[in-house]
Amino acid sequence: MTDQPVSPATPKPDAPPPLDSEVAQLAAAEREIAVDIGDKLVEIQNLTVRFGGLTALDDVTFDIKRGEILGLIGPNGAGKTTCFNAMTGVYRPSSGGVLLEGEPIGRSKQHKITRRGIARTFQNVRLFGEMTALENVVVGLDARHKVGVWGSLFRTPRLYREEKNAIDRGMALLEFVGIADKAAVQASALPYGYQRRLEIARALATDPKLLCLDEPAAGFNPAEKEELMELIRTIRADGYTVLLIEHDMRLVMGVTDRIVVLEFGKKIADGLPKDIRNDPTVIAAYLGEED
């Protein structure tokens, strides 16, 4: 566990705060901070998803390395969100599979996949609108709680310890994403950009090995996108691995270590951002080509 804080170069007003090692360790005390890019964390193997006669994902294979930010891009309808959904248990693959740390996820239910270490956000914000920001994060923390039904009924000392720990960690996560001062505000009353940060905090609350962000910059203005880039870098600096779906190419090129490109459900490219930017196949997929 490193004691050296990692921080963005120049924080902007209302931007996520610089990474504080004490806050990071309180939010997830058992996670190694500042993990280097290393071995394969997730392997997507010949993944195919069909809906009747429509093949939404066709024999797609790629891996996600521990400690990297991987971008998953492609034109509308390319199969990006379908891939997310197959990885997180929303859809069942027609064939192929997903390995997490070498072990197959198989046809596990969504909550079991979350417990195993894959968390996600959604294109459309899905918060508990009547709950406060802190309560939303505490819901995410419940994925790691160990007190069962009987412990809750009899209000055991362990339950009280878990509840206190959940509040402490929830506040640390809200501070981590830059909205600790909104802890007591109802989620539905938060500005849209803060709701996006809250959804990321709730996903982080499950202490994931892989954080999947599905178009987190949707609806953001340029300044908000810059702040989001800083937040994603901060999340990675804190030891998380990130899979990012995003249409904004400036954001993708500015924050990812590697990019996988899909078109019509097939993988057409996999490489470094500078190589993807100049790949004729990728350019043709986005801009088309002359007959």
N, C-alpha and C positions, 0 to 999 in steps of 0.2 A: 504494500500500500504506500503510494507516494505521498509525501507531505507537501509537494510543490504544487501550488495552484496553477491552473492553466486558464488564461483569460484571453478574450478577443482583444485586438490591438487598441481600438478606440470605441468604447461603448457610446451609443447614441441615446438621446433622450427617449425614455420609455422602452428602450431595448432590453433584452434579457440581461441580467447582471453578469459580471465576470464570474467564472466558475470558482466557487469557494470550496476548498477541500473538506472543511468541517461540515458544510451543508450537504455535500455530495455523500459523505460517509454516513450521515444521519439518514439521508433518504434511502440508502441501500447499503447497509454496513458491511455486507458480506461480499460485495462485488469488487473486483480488482479495478482500480482506477487507471485510466490512460493505457488501455490495452493496445499493443501494437497490432498491425495487420498481420494475420498469421494463417493458421490452418483453416480448412473448410468448416464453417459452422453449419450451413444449410446446403443441401444438394437437391436440386430439382432434376429429376431423372425421367426423361421421356414423358413428360406430363401432357396428358390429353384430356380435354373436357368437351363433351358433346351434349347438346340440347336437342333431342330428336335428330333431325337430319342436319343440324347446324353444328359444325365443328368450331368452337370458340377458341380452343387452345389445341395446337396440333404438334405433338411430339417435341415439346420444348424441354431443353436441357441447359442448365447453367448452375453455378454455385455462388455462394455468398461467403466471403472470407471473414473470419473473426476480426472485428475492429475496423472494418471499412464502411464507407457510405457508397452503396451501390444504387445507381439510377436505373429504373425500368421505364423506358419511354417507347413511344410509337404513336401513330395517328389515332384518331378516334376509332374505336371498334377494333383495335389491334389485339386485344385480349389481356391488357395489363391488369385491370381490376379482377377479371376472371382468374388470373394467376394468383392474385392476392387471396381471393375467396377460396380457391382450392387449397392454398397453403394454410389458411386459418380455419378450415372446417365448415365454411359456409356452403361450399359445393363439394361434392364427392367426385374425385377424378374418375373418368371413364377407363383410363389406363395410366400406367406410370405411377410415380409417387414422389414423396418428399421425405428426405432424411434430415433429422436434427441431431447434430453431433454423432452421426453415424447410425442413429436408430430411426427406423421408419415411423412416421406419424400415422400412416395407414388411414383408417376411417374414423379416427378419434373425433369425439364431439368437441365443440368449440371451447368449452370451459376447460377441458382436459388439455387442449393444445395451448391455451393460455397458461395453465399451470406448468406445462413443460417448457415454456419460455418464449412464445411468440405472441406479441401484442400488436394491435393495429389501431389506427384511426380511420375515419371514413371520409368520402368525398363531401357528404352532407353531415354537418356537425350533429352528433347524437349524444346530447347531454341530458341529465335529469333536470329539466328546467326549473322545477319548484324547489330543488335542493340548492344549498349554498355551494360555492366553489369548493370549500373544504370538504363538505359532505360528498361531493362527486368524487374527489380524490380518495377519500376513505373507502368508498365503494370499491375502487380498484384495488386498494390494499387488502380487502377481504379475501382476495384470491390466495393470499399467502398465510391467512390465519389458520390456526390449528385447533382452536376451541370448537367443540361440536355442539350438538343440540342440548345435551345435558349440562354442559358447562355454561351455556347461555341461560338455561332455565334457572339454575341454582346460583348464578352470578358468582362464579368461583374467582379466587384471587388471580388466576391466570387470565380470565376474561378481562378483568380490570387493567391488568398489565398490557394486554393486547390493545385495548381501547386507548389507553394513554399513549402507547407507542404509535398507534395509527394516527392520532392527532399530531404528534410531534413530527412524524415522517410526512404527513400530509402537508403541514405548514412548510417543511423543508422543500418539498417538491414544488409548492406554489412559489416559494422564493426562488427556486432554481429556474423556473420559467418566467419569472418577473412579474407575478401578479399576487404576491403575498398580501398586499394591502386590500385585495378584493375577496379575501377568504370568507367573509360573512355575507357577501352579496349573492343573491339568487343568480343561478347560471343564466337564466333567460334574460336577466337585466344587464348582463355584461355586453360590452361592445363586441362586434363580430370577431375582431382580431384576438381579443382576450378569450373568447370562447374556443378559438382554435388552440391557443396555448393551454387552456384548461383541459381540453381533450388529450393533448400530448402528455400533460402531467398525469392524468388518470391512467393512460396507457403505461407510463413509466412506473406508476404505483404497483403494477404487477411484477416489477423487477424482471423485465424481459431480457432474454439473451439476444433477441432480434426485435427491433422496433420497426414496424411497417407503417409508413406515412403515405396515405392515399390522397394525392393532390392537396397538400396542406396550404398551398399559396392561393387556392381558388378564391377569387373575390378580393384579393389583396391589392393595394396600390403599391407603387414602386418602393416607397419608404418601408412599408410593412414587409415587403419581400426581402429587403436588405436585413431587417431585423430577424426574419425567419432564418435566413442563411446563417446569421451569427448564432442563433439558438441551435440549429442542427449541428454546427461545428462544435458548440459547447457540449451537446449531448454525446457526440462521438468522443470528445476529449475526456469525458467522464467514464469511458469504458464501454459504451454501448455500440452495437452494430446496427446500422440503419439501412433499410430498403426503402427507396423513395420513388413513388410514381409522381410525375409532375410534367405539365405541358410547357411551362415557362423554361425555354432553353437557356436563357441567361442564368437562371437560378441553378438549373441542373449542371451546366458546365462549370459554374462557380463553386459548387459545393461537393460534387461527387468525386470518388477516386476511380470509379470504373462504371461503365454504362452497358446495359443490355438493351437491344432494340427489337421490338416485335412489330410485325405487320401481318394482318389477316390471320392472327393466331400462330404465326411461325416466327422463330428467332432468325433475324437476318444479320445481326452484328453483335459483337461482344468485345469491348476493348476500352482503352483509355479515352478520356474526353477529347483530347486533341486528335486522336485517330478517328473517333466517331464523327467529329465535326466535319472532316474532309472525306468521309466514306461515300463514294458515289451511290451505293445502294441505299444508304440512309437518306441522302439528299433527294433521290428519286422517290422514296417512300413518302416524304413530306411535301415535296414540290411537284411531283409527277415528272414525266419525261416526254419528250416529243415523240409523236408517232413516226 
